[in-house]
């Protein structure tokens, strides 16, 4: 894969973020329309489906907007809670801060926050949506195990995710996929417990079945799109890090040490796991994760090392 240039990558990711902001609500609205169409069925009078759909549009968009705003503003706190990360103290970790600051100064970037996860695993990730929230998070294991050049390569990789706007793009996709996931779970539980208790009539049960099936299709499509975005961004960040450090061999060496030693047992969120520098399809236990490469969030680490060795 050829690195296509930082400016072009930033423009591309900004465009994708905008399209995501349009496409995901569009998928949700299309799902609502499908539910109304299938529920009313042949009994619907001409124009009734469209009339009902127009009536619910403000409520659907309002609900999506509120969900998105809350998740967008509180994502940093939720990521910290999911990973157990905390601020890395400068006094005891001057080596790390020097590496981050030197890379930022050499590339004209503003210094991000630096967090640490107290785990012996070797991993790292970047997060944030703007300069006030951009953060590079490292595990204690990766700090203690890698030498300066290898750690510099890993930090450069995460800084490229920030500079390329990858982190913003990924967080937007995670939020919208989360909405559809929530709808699927609510529909499934309502249908399951309703059928057990016998408290719902056939009409209510039919409605929940339709909602569940439509939501599952929409969720499946958006998850595929999210995973394809995630895989490509890793190659871009690897290439950018090699360009930033002028030392692709150091990042390749770091990836070799990370391979097989990256799993953080305390992190249970699949959404957070896909933000890490390494996340294999078998790491999480979800159904999607067991289907292999199609649903992999990262390219195979061997291919990434091969790619870096050719630079």
C-alpha positions as CSV (number, residue, x, y, z in Angstrom):
1,X,0.0,0.0,0.0
2,X,1.3,3.4,-0.9
3,X,1.1,6.3,1.6
4,X,-0.9,8.9,-0.2
5,X,0.2,12.0,1.8
6,X,-0.9,13.6,5.0
7,X,-3.0,16.5,3.6
8,X,-5.0,14.1,1.3
9,X,-5.5,11.7,4.2
10,X,-6.8,14.5,6.5
11,X,-9.2,15.7,3.8
12,X,-10.4,12.2,3.1
13,X,-11.1,11.5,6.8
14,X,-12.8,14.9,7.3
15,X,-15.0,14.0,4.3
16,X,-15.7,10.6,5.7
17,X,-16.7,12.0,9.1
18,X,-19.2,14.4,7.4
19,X,-20.6,11.5,5.3
20,X,-20.9,9.4,8.4
21,X,-22.8,12.1,10.2
22,X,-25.2,12.0,7.2
23,X,-25.2,8.3,6.4
24,X,-25.8,6.8,9.9
25,X,-28.9,8.9,10.6
26,X,-30.0,8.0,7.1
27,X,-29.7,4.3,7.8
28,X,-31.7,4.8,11.0
29,X,-34.4,6.7,9.1
30,X,-34.5,4.1,6.4
31,X,-34.9,1.4,9.1
32,X,-37.8,3.4,10.6
33,X,-39.5,3.6,7.2
34,X,-39.1,-0.1,6.7
35,X,-40.6,-0.9,10.0
36,X,-43.7,1.3,9.3
37,X,-44.0,-0.2,5.8
38,X,-43.9,-3.8,7.0
39,X,-46.2,-3.2,10.0
40,X,-48.9,-1.4,8.1
41,X,-48.5,-3.9,5.2
42,X,-51.3,-4.3,2.6
43,X,-53.8,-2.6,4.9
44,X,-52.2,0.8,4.5
45,X,-54.1,3.3,2.5
46,X,-52.3,5.2,-0.3
47,X,-49.8,7.7,1.3
48,X,-50.3,6.4,4.9
49,X,-46.8,5.0,5.2
50,X,-45.2,8.2,4.1
51,X,-47.5,10.2,6.3
52,X,-46.7,8.2,9.4
53,X,-43.0,8.3,8.5
54,X,-43.0,12.1,8.2
55,X,-44.6,12.4,11.6
56,X,-41.9,10.4,13.4
57,X,-38.9,11.9,11.6
58,X,-38.5,14.8,14.2
59,X,-38.6,12.3,17.1
60,X,-36.1,10.0,15.5
61,X,-33.7,12.7,14.6
62,X,-34.1,14.3,18.0
63,X,-33.4,11.1,19.9
64,X,-30.4,10.3,17.7
65,X,-29.1,13.9,18.2
66,X,-29.4,13.7,22.0
67,X,-27.7,10.3,22.1
68,X,-24.9,11.5,19.8
69,X,-24.4,14.8,21.8
70,X,-24.1,12.9,25.1
71,X,-21.7,10.3,23.8
72,X,-19.7,12.9,21.9
73,X,-19.2,15.0,24.9
74,X,-18.5,12.2,27.4
75,X,-16.5,9.8,25.3
76,X,-13.2,10.6,27.1
77,X,-14.7,9.7,30.5
78,X,-16.3,6.6,29.1
79,X,-13.0,5.4,27.5
80,X,-11.1,6.1,30.8
81,X,-13.7,4.1,32.7
82,X,-13.6,1.2,30.2
83,X,-9.7,1.0,30.2
84,X,-9.0,2.0,33.8
85,X,-6.4,4.5,32.4
86,X,-5.1,7.5,34.4
87,X,-2.9,10.5,33.7
88,X,0.8,9.6,33.4
89,X,2.8,11.7,35.9
90,X,5.6,13.7,34.2
91,X,8.0,13.6,37.2
92,X,8.2,9.8,37.1
93,X,8.0,9.4,33.4
94,X,10.2,12.0,31.8
95,X,11.4,9.5,29.2
96,X,7.9,9.1,27.8
97,X,7.1,12.9,27.9
98,X,10.4,13.7,26.1
99,X,9.6,11.3,23.3
100,X,6.1,12.7,22.9
101,X,7.2,16.3,23.1
102,X,10.1,15.8,20.6
103,X,7.8,14.2,18.1
104,X,5.2,16.9,18.4
105,X,7.7,19.7,18.1
106,X,9.3,18.1,15.0
107,X,5.9,17.9,13.3
108,X,4.4,21.1,14.6
109,X,1.7,19.3,16.6
110,X,0.2,20.4,19.9
111,X,1.1,18.1,22.8
112,X,-1.7,15.7,23.6
113,X,-2.5,14.4,27.1
114,X,-0.6,11.2,28.0
115,X,-2.4,8.4,30.0
116,X,-1.3,5.0,31.2
117,X,-3.0,1.7,31.8
118,X,-1.4,-0.3,34.6
119,X,-1.1,-3.5,32.7
120,X,1.9,-5.7,31.7
121,X,0.4,-6.1,28.2
122,X,2.0,-4.2,25.3
123,X,-0.5,-1.9,23.7
124,X,-1.4,1.7,23.0
125,X,-4.1,3.9,21.5
126,X,-5.1,7.4,20.7
127,X,-8.4,9.1,21.4
128,X,-10.2,12.4,21.4
129,X,-12.2,14.7,19.1
130,X,-10.3,18.0,19.3
131,X,-7.1,19.5,20.6
132,X,-8.5,19.8,24.1
133,X,-9.3,16.0,24.4
134,X,-6.6,14.4,22.2
135,X,-4.9,11.7,24.3
136,X,-2.2,9.1,23.8
137,X,-2.6,6.1,26.1
138,X,0.2,3.6,26.7
139,X,0.3,0.5,28.9
140,X,2.9,0.1,31.6
141,X,4.1,-3.0,29.8
142,X,4.8,-1.2,26.5
143,X,6.7,1.6,28.4
144,X,8.9,-0.8,30.3
145,X,9.5,-3.3,27.5
146,X,10.3,-1.2,24.4
147,X,13.5,0.7,23.8
148,X,13.4,4.4,23.0
149,X,13.3,4.0,19.2
150,X,10.6,1.4,19.4
151,X,8.5,3.4,21.8
152,X,9.0,6.5,19.7
153,X,7.6,4.5,16.7
154,X,4.5,3.5,18.7
155,X,3.9,7.0,19.9
156,X,4.4,8.4,16.4
157,X,1.8,5.8,15.2
158,X,-0.7,7.2,17.7
159,X,0.1,10.8,16.9
160,X,-0.6,10.1,13.3
161,X,-4.1,8.8,14.2
162,X,-4.6,12.2,15.9
163,X,-3.2,14.2,13.0
164,X,-5.1,12.2,10.3
165,X,-8.3,12.7,12.3
166,X,-8.7,8.9,12.5
167,X,-9.7,9.1,16.2
168,X,-12.6,11.5,15.4
169,X,-13.8,9.4,12.5
170,X,-13.7,6.2,14.6
171,X,-15.5,7.7,17.5
172,X,-18.3,9.0,15.3
173,X,-18.7,5.5,13.8
174,X,-18.6,3.8,17.2
175,X,-21.4,6.2,18.5
176,X,-23.8,5.5,15.6
177,X,-23.2,1.8,15.6
178,X,-23.8,1.8,19.3
179,X,-27.3,3.3,18.7
180,X,-28.3,0.5,16.4
181,X,-26.8,-2.1,18.7
182,X,-28.9,-0.7,21.6
183,X,-32.1,-0.9,19.4
184,X,-31.3,-4.5,18.5
185,X,-30.8,-5.4,22.2
186,X,-34.0,-3.7,23.3
187,X,-36.1,-5.3,20.5
188,X,-34.6,-8.8,21.2
189,X,-35.3,-8.6,25.0
190,X,-38.8,-7.2,24.5
191,X,-39.6,-10.0,22.1
192,X,-38.0,-12.7,24.2
193,X,-39.4,-11.7,27.6
194,X,-42.8,-10.8,26.0
195,X,-43.1,-14.3,24.5
196,X,-42.1,-15.9,27.8
197,X,-44.6,-13.9,29.8
198,X,-47.4,-14.1,27.3
199,X,-48.2,-10.5,28.0
200,X,-48.1,-9.2,24.5
201,X,-50.7,-9.8,21.8
202,X,-49.8,-11.0,18.3
203,X,-49.7,-7.5,16.9
204,X,-47.1,-6.3,19.4
205,X,-45.0,-9.4,18.9
206,X,-45.1,-8.9,15.1
207,X,-44.0,-5.3,15.6
208,X,-41.0,-6.4,17.7
209,X,-40.0,-9.1,15.2
210,X,-40.0,-6.5,12.4
211,X,-38.0,-4.0,14.5
212,X,-35.5,-6.7,15.4
213,X,-35.0,-7.9,11.8
214,X,-34.7,-4.5,10.3
215,X,-32.3,-3.3,13.0
216,X,-30.2,-6.4,12.6
217,X,-29.8,-5.7,8.9
218,X,-28.9,-2.0,9.5
219,X,-26.5,-3.0,12.3
220,X,-24.8,-5.6,10.1
221,X,-24.2,-3.0,7.3
222,X,-22.9,-0.3,9.6
223,X,-20.5,-2.7,11.4
224,X,-19.0,-3.8,8.1
225,X,-18.4,-0.2,7.1
226,X,-16.9,0.6,10.5
227,X,-14.5,-2.3,10.4
228,X,-13.3,-1.5,6.8
229,X,-12.5,2.0,8.0
230,X,-10.6,0.7,11.0
231,X,-8.4,-1.7,9.0
232,X,-7.3,0.9,6.5
233,X,-6.4,3.5,9.1
234,X,-3.7,1.2,10.6
235,X,-1.7,1.1,7.4
236,X,-2.0,4.9,7.1
237,X,-0.8,5.5,10.6
238,X,2.1,3.0,10.2
239,X,3.3,4.8,7.1
240,X,2.9,8.2,8.7
241,X,4.8,7.1,11.8
242,X,7.7,5.8,9.6
243,X,7.7,9.1,7.8
244,X,7.6,11.1,11.1
245,X,10.5,9.1,12.7
246,X,12.4,8.2,9.6
247,X,12.8,4.8,11.2
248,X,10.3,2.2,9.9
249,X,12.4,-0.6,11.3
250,X,11.9,0.6,14.9
251,X,8.1,0.4,14.5
252,X,8.3,-3.0,12.8
253,X,10.5,-4.2,15.8
254,X,7.9,-2.8,18.2
255,X,5.1,-4.6,16.4
256,X,7.0,-7.9,16.7
257,X,7.2,-7.5,20.5
258,X,3.6,-6.4,20.7
259,X,2.4,-9.4,18.7
260,X,0.9,-12.0,21.1
261,X,1.5,-9.8,24.1
262,X,-1.1,-7.1,23.6
263,X,-4.3,-8.4,25.3
264,X,-5.4,-6.3,28.2
265,X,-7.6,-8.5,30.4
266,X,-9.3,-5.6,32.2
267,X,-10.6,-4.1,28.9
268,X,-13.9,-5.7,28.0
269,X,-15.3,-3.2,25.5
270,X,-15.0,-4.3,21.9
271,X,-15.4,-0.7,20.8
272,X,-12.4,0.4,22.9
273,X,-10.3,-2.6,21.8
274,X,-10.5,-1.6,18.2
275,X,-8.8,1.7,19.0
276,X,-5.6,-0.1,20.2
277,X,-2.5,-0.4,18.0
278,X,-3.1,-4.2,17.9
279,X,-6.4,-6.0,18.2
280,X,-6.8,-9.5,16.7
281,X,-10.2,-10.8,15.6
282,X,-10.1,-13.5,18.3
283,X,-9.4,-11.1,21.1
284,X,-13.1,-10.4,21.9
285,X,-15.8,-13.0,22.3
286,X,-18.5,-11.3,20.3
287,X,-20.2,-13.2,17.4
288,X,-18.8,-10.7,14.8
289,X,-15.3,-11.2,16.1
290,X,-15.4,-14.9,15.4
291,X,-16.0,-14.5,11.7
292,X,-12.3,-13.7,10.9
293,X,-10.9,-11.2,8.5
294,X,-14.2,-9.7,7.3
295,X,-14.9,-8.4,10.8
296,X,-11.2,-7.8,11.8
297,X,-10.6,-4.3,13.0
298,X,-6.8,-4.5,12.2
299,X,-4.8,-6.0,9.4
300,X,-2.7,-9.0,10.3
301,X,0.4,-7.7,12.2
302,X,2.7,-9.8,9.9
303,X,1.4,-7.8,6.9
304,X,2.0,-4.5,8.7
305,X,5.5,-5.5,9.5
306,X,6.1,-6.5,5.9
307,X,4.7,-3.2,4.8
308,X,7.1,-1.3,7.1
309,X,10.1,-3.3,5.9
310,X,9.4,-2.2,2.3
311,X,9.4,1.5,3.1
